[in-house]
Amino acid sequence: MTVTISNLQPLIAILAGILILIVPRLLNYIVAIYLIVVGVIGLGLLRGIS
């Protein structure tokens, strides 16, 4: 099985949701990191991952 970003997004979303429920203060950091990663991938700077 090939692991791509589209396969990892639901898993990352579930993990982030659980972490936010446990520690609500993490919300800002989780959202910021997610947006940065999606932006970098969207610009094509990490072509090896997608």
PDB file of N, CA, C and O in Angstrom:
ATOM      1  N   MET A   1       0.840  -1.188   0.000  1.00  0.00           N
ATOM      2  CA  MET A   1       0.000   0.000   0.000  1.00  0.00           C
ATOM      3  C   MET A   1       0.880   1.245   0.000  1.00  0.00           C
ATOM      4  O   MET A   1       1.812   1.358   0.797  1.00  0.00           O
ATOM      5  N   THR A   2       0.584   2.155  -0.880  1.00  0.00           N
ATOM      6  CA  THR A   2       1.308   3.408  -0.955  1.00  0.00           C
ATOM      7  C   THR A   2       0.651   4.429  -0.040  1.00  0.00           C
ATOM      8  O   THR A   2      -0.563   4.628  -0.084  1.00  0.00           O
ATOM      9  N   VAL A   3       1.458   5.069   0.786  1.00  0.00           N
ATOM     10  CA  VAL A   3       0.946   6.072   1.715  1.00  0.00           C
ATOM     11  C   VAL A   3       1.129   7.447   1.079  1.00  0.00           C
ATOM     12  O   VAL A   3       2.250   7.858   0.778  1.00  0.00           O
ATOM     13  N   THR A   4       0.027   8.146   0.881  1.00  0.00           N
ATOM     14  CA  THR A   4       0.071   9.500   0.336  1.00  0.00           C
ATOM     15  C   THR A   4      -0.598  10.454   1.303  1.00  0.00           C
ATOM     16  O   THR A   4      -1.165  10.042   2.316  1.00  0.00           O
ATOM     17  N   ILE A   5      -0.526  11.716   0.982  1.00  0.00           N
ATOM     18  CA  ILE A   5      -1.142  12.730   1.836  1.00  0.00           C
ATOM     19  C   ILE A   5      -2.648  12.512   1.945  1.00  0.00           C
ATOM     20  O   ILE A   5      -3.235  12.703   3.010  1.00  0.00           O
ATOM     21  N   SER A   6      -3.267  12.112   0.839  1.00  0.00           N
ATOM     22  CA  SER A   6      -4.718  11.902   0.880  1.00  0.00           C
ATOM     23  C   SER A   6      -5.090  10.752   1.808  1.00  0.00           C
ATOM     24  O   SER A   6      -6.193  10.737   2.355  1.00  0.00           O
ATOM     25  N   ASN A   7      -4.203   9.801   1.991  1.00  0.00           N
ATOM     26  CA  ASN A   7      -4.449   8.707   2.935  1.00  0.00           C
ATOM     27  C   ASN A   7      -4.211   9.152   4.370  1.00  0.00           C
ATOM     28  O   ASN A   7      -4.849   8.645   5.293  1.00  0.00           O
ATOM     29  N   LEU A   8      -3.306  10.089   4.560  1.00  0.00           N
ATOM     30  CA  LEU A   8      -2.941  10.505   5.912  1.00  0.00           C
ATOM     31  C   LEU A   8      -3.869  11.576   6.485  1.00  0.00           C
ATOM     32  O   LEU A   8      -3.981  11.685   7.706  1.00  0.00           O
ATOM     33  N   GLN A   9      -4.524  12.355   5.660  1.00  0.00           N
ATOM     34  CA  GLN A   9      -5.343  13.463   6.155  1.00  0.00           C
ATOM     35  C   GLN A   9      -6.438  13.031   7.127  1.00  0.00           C
ATOM     36  O   GLN A   9      -6.581  13.659   8.176  1.00  0.00           O
ATOM     37  N   PRO A  10      -7.222  11.986   6.831  1.00  0.00           N
ATOM     38  CA  PRO A  10      -8.241  11.579   7.819  1.00  0.00           C
ATOM     39  C   PRO A  10      -7.631  11.115   9.134  1.00  0.00           C
ATOM     40  O   PRO A  10      -8.173  11.389  10.205  1.00  0.00           O
ATOM     41  N   LEU A  11      -6.516  10.419   9.056  1.00  0.00           N
ATOM     42  CA  LEU A  11      -5.844   9.942  10.264  1.00  0.00           C
ATOM     43  C   LEU A  11      -5.323  11.114  11.090  1.00  0.00           C
ATOM     44  O   LEU A  11      -5.454  11.121  12.314  1.00  0.00           O
ATOM     45  N   ILE A  12      -4.736  12.096  10.428  1.00  0.00           N
ATOM     46  CA  ILE A  12      -4.242  13.287  11.116  1.00  0.00           C
ATOM     47  C   ILE A  12      -5.404  14.063  11.732  1.00  0.00           C
ATOM     48  O   ILE A  12      -5.278  14.586  12.839  1.00  0.00           O
ATOM     49  N   ALA A  13      -6.531  14.142  11.028  1.00  0.00           N
ATOM     50  CA  ALA A  13      -7.698  14.863  11.548  1.00  0.00           C
ATOM     51  C   ALA A  13      -8.236  14.194  12.809  1.00  0.00           C
ATOM     52  O   ALA A  13      -8.585  14.881  13.770  1.00  0.00           O
ATOM     53  N   ILE A  14      -8.307  12.879  12.820  1.00  0.00           N
ATOM     54  CA  ILE A  14      -8.786  12.159  14.006  1.00  0.00           C
ATOM     55  C   ILE A  14      -7.833  12.370  15.174  1.00  0.00           C
ATOM     56  O   ILE A  14      -8.269  12.645  16.292  1.00  0.00           O
ATOM     57  N   LEU A  15      -6.548  12.242  14.923  1.00  0.00           N
ATOM     58  CA  LEU A  15      -5.552  12.435  15.977  1.00  0.00           C
ATOM     59  C   LEU A  15      -5.604  13.859  16.524  1.00  0.00           C
ATOM     60  O   LEU A  15      -5.536  14.060  17.736  1.00  0.00           O
ATOM     61  N   ALA A  16      -5.723  14.843  15.640  1.00  0.00           N
ATOM     62  CA  ALA A  16      -5.809  16.239  16.078  1.00  0.00           C
ATOM     63  C   ALA A  16      -7.071  16.467  16.897  1.00  0.00           C
ATOM     64  O   ALA A  16      -7.031  17.164  17.910  1.00  0.00           O
ATOM     65  N   GLY A  17      -8.187  15.891  16.474  1.00  0.00           N
ATOM     66  CA  GLY A  17      -9.436  16.033  17.218  1.00  0.00           C
ATOM     67  C   GLY A  17      -9.344  15.470  18.621  1.00  0.00           C
ATOM     68  O   GLY A  17      -9.832  16.076  19.575  1.00  0.00           O
ATOM     69  N   ILE A  18      -8.722  14.315  18.746  1.00  0.00           N
ATOM     70  CA  ILE A  18      -8.552  13.700  20.071  1.00  0.00           C
ATOM     71  C   ILE A  18      -7.659  14.566  20.949  1.00  0.00           C
ATOM     72  O   ILE A  18      -7.951  14.776  22.126  1.00  0.00           O
ATOM     73  N   LEU A  19      -6.559  15.070  20.369  1.00  0.00           N
ATOM     74  CA  LEU A  19      -5.658  15.913  21.150  1.00  0.00           C
ATOM     75  C   LEU A  19      -6.338  17.208  21.593  1.00  0.00           C
ATOM     76  O   LEU A  19      -6.108  17.682  22.705  1.00  0.00           O
ATOM     77  N   ILE A  20      -7.171  17.776  20.729  1.00  0.00           N
ATOM     78  CA  ILE A  20      -7.876  19.004  21.086  1.00  0.00           C
ATOM     79  C   ILE A  20      -8.880  18.738  22.207  1.00  0.00           C
ATOM     80  O   ILE A  20      -9.065  19.578  23.087  1.00  0.00           O
ATOM     81  N   LEU A  21      -9.527  17.576  22.177  1.00  0.00           N
ATOM     82  CA  LEU A  21     -10.458  17.243  23.264  1.00  0.00           C
ATOM     83  C   LEU A  21      -9.722  17.069  24.584  1.00  0.00           C
ATOM     84  O   LEU A  21     -10.231  17.458  25.635  1.00  0.00           O
ATOM     85  N   ILE A  22      -8.533  16.490  24.539  1.00  0.00           N
ATOM     86  CA  ILE A  22      -7.781  16.245  25.770  1.00  0.00           C
ATOM     87  C   ILE A  22      -7.150  17.543  26.288  1.00  0.00           C
ATOM     88  O   ILE A  22      -7.247  17.856  27.475  1.00  0.00           O
ATOM     89  N   VAL A  23      -6.507  18.288  25.393  1.00  0.00           N
ATOM     90  CA  VAL A  23      -5.809  19.512  25.778  1.00  0.00           C
ATOM     91  C   VAL A  23      -6.259  20.641  24.844  1.00  0.00           C
ATOM     92  O   VAL A  23      -5.649  20.848  23.795  1.00  0.00           O
ATOM     93  N   PRO A  24      -7.319  21.373  25.212  1.00  0.00           N
ATOM     94  CA  PRO A  24      -7.858  22.411  24.328  1.00  0.00           C
ATOM     95  C   PRO A  24      -6.857  23.501  23.944  1.00  0.00           C
ATOM     96  O   PRO A  24      -7.016  24.137  22.902  1.00  0.00           O
ATOM     97  N   ARG A  25      -5.842  23.727  24.755  1.00  0.00           N
ATOM     98  CA  ARG A  25      -4.852  24.762  24.438  1.00  0.00           C
ATOM     99  C   ARG A  25      -4.037  24.413  23.195  1.00  0.00           C
ATOM    100  O   ARG A  25      -3.419  25.292  22.594  1.00  0.00           O
ATOM    101  N   LEU A  26      -4.031  23.145  22.807  1.00  0.00           N
ATOM    102  CA  LEU A  26      -3.273  22.733  21.624  1.00  0.00           C
ATOM    103  C   LEU A  26      -3.932  23.166  20.321  1.00  0.00           C
ATOM    104  O   LEU A  26      -3.310  23.084  19.262  1.00  0.00           O
ATOM    105  N   LEU A  27      -5.164  23.621  20.379  1.00  0.00           N
ATOM    106  CA  LEU A  27      -5.903  23.954  19.163  1.00  0.00           C
ATOM    107  C   LEU A  27      -5.146  24.937  18.278  1.00  0.00           C
ATOM    108  O   LEU A  27      -5.036  24.726  17.070  1.00  0.00           O
ATOM    109  N   ASN A  28      -4.629  26.001  18.862  1.00  0.00           N
ATOM    110  CA  ASN A  28      -3.908  26.996  18.068  1.00  0.00           C
ATOM    111  C   ASN A  28      -2.700  26.387  17.366  1.00  0.00           C
ATOM    112  O   ASN A  28      -2.467  26.653  16.187  1.00  0.00           O
ATOM    113  N   TYR A  29      -1.940  25.579  18.077  1.00  0.00           N
ATOM    114  CA  TYR A  29      -0.731  24.995  17.504  1.00  0.00           C
ATOM    115  C   TYR A  29      -1.067  23.971  16.422  1.00  0.00           C
ATOM    116  O   TYR A  29      -0.422  23.932  15.374  1.00  0.00           O
ATOM    117  N   ILE A  30      -2.074  23.147  16.681  1.00  0.00           N
ATOM    118  CA  ILE A  30      -2.447  22.118  15.708  1.00  0.00           C
ATOM    119  C   ILE A  30      -2.934  22.760  14.415  1.00  0.00           C
ATOM    120  O   ILE A  30      -2.548  22.335  13.326  1.00  0.00           O
ATOM    121  N   VAL A  31      -3.775  23.773  14.529  1.00  0.00           N
ATOM    122  CA  VAL A  31      -4.296  24.449  13.338  1.00  0.00           C
ATOM    123  C   VAL A  31      -3.164  25.154  12.590  1.00  0.00           C
ATOM    124  O   VAL A  31      -3.100  25.088  11.362  1.00  0.00           O
ATOM    125  N   ALA A  32      -2.280  25.820  13.312  1.00  0.00           N
ATOM    126  CA  ALA A  32      -1.179  26.537  12.669  1.00  0.00           C
ATOM    127  C   ALA A  32      -0.250  25.572  11.935  1.00  0.00           C
ATOM    128  O   ALA A  32       0.129  25.835  10.794  1.00  0.00           O
ATOM    129  N   ILE A  33       0.116  24.475  12.562  1.00  0.00           N
ATOM    130  CA  ILE A  33       1.005  23.503  11.922  1.00  0.00           C
ATOM    131  C   ILE A  33       0.324  22.889  10.711  1.00  0.00           C
ATOM    132  O   ILE A  33       0.955  22.720   9.668  1.00  0.00           O
ATOM    133  N   TYR A  34      -0.950  22.556  10.833  1.00  0.00           N
ATOM    134  CA  TYR A  34      -1.680  21.970   9.707  1.00  0.00           C
ATOM    135  C   TYR A  34      -1.721  22.935   8.522  1.00  0.00           C
ATOM    136  O   TYR A  34      -1.472  22.536   7.385  1.00  0.00           O
ATOM    137  N   LEU A  35      -2.032  24.193   8.786  1.00  0.00           N
ATOM    138  CA  LEU A  35      -2.105  25.177   7.708  1.00  0.00           C
ATOM    139  C   LEU A  35      -0.746  25.386   7.045  1.00  0.00           C
ATOM    140  O   LEU A  35      -0.673  25.525   5.824  1.00  0.00           O
ATOM    141  N   ILE A  36       0.313  25.409   7.819  1.00  0.00           N
ATOM    142  CA  ILE A  36       1.655  25.568   7.252  1.00  0.00           C
ATOM    143  C   ILE A  36       2.012  24.376   6.378  1.00  0.00           C
ATOM    144  O   ILE A  36       2.527  24.549   5.273  1.00  0.00           O
ATOM    145  N   VAL A  37       1.742  23.171   6.863  1.00  0.00           N
ATOM    146  CA  VAL A  37       2.067  21.969   6.087  1.00  0.00           C
ATOM    147  C   VAL A  37       1.260  21.910   4.798  1.00  0.00           C
ATOM    148  O   VAL A  37       1.810  21.615   3.738  1.00  0.00           O
ATOM    149  N   VAL A  38      -0.036  22.188   4.876  1.00  0.00           N
ATOM    150  CA  VAL A  38      -0.877  22.172   3.679  1.00  0.00           C
ATOM    151  C   VAL A  38      -0.427  23.243   2.692  1.00  0.00           C
ATOM    152  O   VAL A  38      -0.422  23.003   1.485  1.00  0.00           O
ATOM    153  N   GLY A  39      -0.051  24.409   3.181  1.00  0.00           N
ATOM    154  CA  GLY A  39       0.427  25.474   2.313  1.00  0.00           C
ATOM    155  C   GLY A  39       1.722  25.115   1.611  1.00  0.00           C
ATOM    156  O   GLY A  39       1.879  25.373   0.418  1.00  0.00           O
ATOM    157  N   VAL A  40       2.653  24.520   2.351  1.00  0.00           N
ATOM    158  CA  VAL A  40       3.937  24.126   1.767  1.00  0.00           C
ATOM    159  C   VAL A  40       3.727  23.041   0.713  1.00  0.00           C
ATOM    160  O   VAL A  40       4.338  23.087  -0.355  1.00  0.00           O
ATOM    161  N   ILE A  41       2.880  22.081   1.005  1.00  0.00           N
ATOM    162  CA  ILE A  41       2.600  21.015   0.041  1.00  0.00           C
ATOM    163  C   ILE A  41       1.868  21.584  -1.168  1.00  0.00           C
ATOM    164  O   ILE A  41       2.140  21.193  -2.303  1.00  0.00           O
ATOM    165  N   GLY A  42       0.936  22.509  -0.924  1.00  0.00           N
ATOM    166  CA  GLY A  42       0.193  23.124  -2.017  1.00  0.00           C
ATOM    167  C   GLY A  42       1.077  23.919  -2.958  1.00  0.00           C
ATOM    168  O   GLY A  42       0.806  23.991  -4.157  1.00  0.00           O
ATOM    169  N   LEU A  43       2.132  24.514  -2.426  1.00  0.00           N
ATOM    170  CA  LEU A  43       3.069  25.258  -3.262  1.00  0.00           C
ATOM    171  C   LEU A  43       4.031  24.339  -4.007  1.00  0.00           C
ATOM    172  O   LEU A  43       4.765  24.784  -4.888  1.00  0.00           O
ATOM    173  N   GLY A  44       4.025  23.072  -3.655  1.00  0.00           N
ATOM    174  CA  GLY A  44       4.880  22.122  -4.337  1.00  0.00           C
ATOM    175  C   GLY A  44       6.295  22.072  -3.801  1.00  0.00           C
ATOM    176  O   GLY A  44       7.195  21.570  -4.475  1.00  0.00           O
ATOM    177  N   LEU A  45       6.507  22.589  -2.591  1.00  0.00           N
ATOM    178  CA  LEU A  45       7.840  22.584  -2.031  1.00  0.00           C
ATOM    179  C   LEU A  45       8.242  21.220  -1.468  1.00  0.00           C
ATOM    180  O   LEU A  45       9.428  20.946  -1.290  1.00  0.00           O
ATOM    181  N   LEU A  46       7.260  20.372  -1.190  1.00  0.00           N
ATOM    182  CA  LEU A  46       7.516  19.016  -0.709  1.00  0.00           C
ATOM    183  C   LEU A  46       6.968  18.018  -1.719  1.00  0.00           C
ATOM    184  O   LEU A  46       6.016  17.298  -1.419  1.00  0.00           O
ATOM    185  N   ARG A  47       7.539  17.964  -2.882  1.00  0.00           N
ATOM    186  CA  ARG A  47       7.009  17.115  -3.948  1.00  0.00           C
ATOM    187  C   ARG A  47       7.188  15.629  -3.674  1.00  0.00           C
ATOM    188  O   ARG A  47       6.424  14.816  -4.196  1.00  0.00           O
ATOM    189  N   GLY A  48       8.161  15.259  -2.880  1.00  0.00           N
ATOM    190  CA  GLY A  48       8.405  13.857  -2.613  1.00  0.00           C
ATOM    191  C   GLY A  48       7.324  13.211  -1.769  1.00  0.00           C
ATOM    192  O   GLY A  48       7.183  11.988  -1.792  1.00  0.00           O
ATOM    193  N   ILE A  49       6.556  13.994  -1.025  1.00  0.00           N
ATOM    194  CA  ILE A  49       5.540  13.438  -0.129  1.00  0.00           C
ATOM    195  C   ILE A  49       4.252  13.141  -0.884  1.00  0.00           C
ATOM    196  O   ILE A  49       3.640  12.094  -0.673  1.00  0.00           O
ATOM    197  N   SER A  50       3.841  14.034  -1.747  1.00  0.00           N
ATOM    198  CA  SER A  50       2.536  13.862  -2.403  1.00  0.00           C
ATOM    199  C   SER A  50       2.602  13.024  -3.644  1.00  0.00           C
ATOM    200  O   SER A  50       1.580  12.800  -4.293  1.00  0.00           O
TER     201      SER A  50
END
